[in-house]
Amino acid sequence: MRGRKIGIAALLILGTLLWTGFGLGLWGKRQALDTDNWVDTSTALLEDDDIRVALGNFIVDRVYASAAVEERVRELLPDRLDPLAGPAANAVKEVARRNAPRALGTSVALNAWRDANREAHDTLIKLVNGDLVDGGLSLNMKELVEEVATENGLPADVADRLPPEVAQLQIARPDQLGTARDALDLFETAVWVLLVLAVAAFAGAIALSRDRRRTIVTVGGCLIFAGIALLALRRLAGNTVVDALADAPNAHAVADDVWDIATALLVDAAQGSMLFGAFVLTGAWLAGAGRRATALRRAAAPSLREHPGFVRAGLGVAILLLVIWGPVPFTQRFVPMLIFTVGAFAWLEWIRNRTLEEFPDVPAGEWSRRMREGVASWRSGRGAGDDRVASLERLADLHERGVLDDAEFKQQKAAVLSGG
């Protein structure tokens, strides 16, 4: 018996750890391997004011670190003023640093940023799928450079004169692509392995248990705990990242914003785990022998017996409203919601049959009768409480006026509190 309990506990702990790992992997997969998510996150980064300032300074520094701007300024100056080209370029650079964030916030710059990230991610997907990719993996920033240059009075063709390493932000070198391909391929497979193992661990704990309903309740709690663990890991990892950038002031200033935006999908995964766990826990609890759960089944018995079609339709409407609301991503994805819907209706039929077996003769109107009884009980309790308070206030007044001595006051106060 003790060995069984230890085995169940071990499987529940293992399942929770694996489910937490699955949540992390799901976040990574959706963030790194889904083009739309990649582009949406990249756009959200550029829409953040602090990040836009940092990126603007980065672009301006890269542009003015090359000789292209100084050469362009020298072309515009008379020959006798050529020595002033360098100082003039530096002066323009300071103006550009102030104007760059505004330039990057324009619709043209945002669209260019989206296109650049979509192009880079398409290359990444080709890499994962094993297609040949020439050269390394880089982010094309030419259009962003052109927008910054135009907004600062420089000709847009200044971007054409920049060295390739300035207009292209390299993400991975050609010699790194093979390693990246293997890592991403392993990562994509590991996500589903973790899911299968987690489900298997939870299923094993349920099968091994003598009280399966109670174990299912515990599984729901484990899923909620896993969601909380994901949020805690996000916070701890975020603190680590920020602390690691303490010696890089420019990066440190925006590290919090970058981390919050980049891990927004991890929050979605955590909330999805907690919501799913709440559904599992509630469904198992409603099937229990507790006083409240039993009362709910008894009150619902007439409706489940006489109006099963309306009950099923009500569940369907509730699921539809859940999809429309979309509190977490899985509620707006077809396959997860199909599985959830099938499970919900299977649970409804099971709980309906069980309830009708438990309460075959409960008359119609049981639900409204219990509601009326509850309201009446609440009102009577409230009235009794009000009378008790009034009695205590009256006794206190008599005691203060000396009508009741200490012993009489204590005796009558005890009688009021005891309901006498």
HELIX and SHEET records of a PDB file:
HELIX    1   1 ARG A    2  LEU A   33  1                                  32    
HELIX    2   2 THR A   35  GLU A   47  1                                  13    
HELIX    3   3 ASP A   49  ALA A   65  1                                  17    
HELIX    4   4 ALA A   68  LEU A   76  1                                   9    
HELIX    5   5 ASP A   79  LEU A   84  5                                   6    
HELIX    6   6 ALA A   85  LEU A  104  1                                  20    
HELIX    7   7 SER A  107  VAL A  128  1                                  22    
HELIX    8   8 LYS A  142  GLU A  151  1                                  10    
HELIX    9   9 ALA A  156  ARG A  161  5                                   6    
HELIX   10  10 PRO A  164  ALA A  167  1                                   4    
HELIX   11  11 PRO A  174  GLN A  176  5                                   3    
HELIX   12  12 LEU A  177  LEU A  208  1                                  32    
HELIX   13  13 ARG A  212  ALA A  244  1                                  33    
HELIX   14  14 PRO A  249  ALA A  262  1                                  14    
HELIX   15  15 ALA A  264  LEU A  286  1                                  23    
HELIX   16  16 ARG A  291  GLU A  306  1                                  16    
HELIX   17  17 PRO A  308  TRP A  325  1                                  18    
HELIX   18  18 PRO A  329  GLN A  332  5                                   4    
HELIX   19  19 PHE A  334  GLU A  358  1                                  25    
HELIX   20  20 GLU A  366  GLU A  400  1                                  35    
HELIX   21  21 ASP A  406  LEU A  417  1                                  12    
SHEET    1   A 2 LEU A 137  ASN A 140  0                                        
SHEET    2   A 2 GLN A 168  ALA A 172 -1                                        
END                                                                             
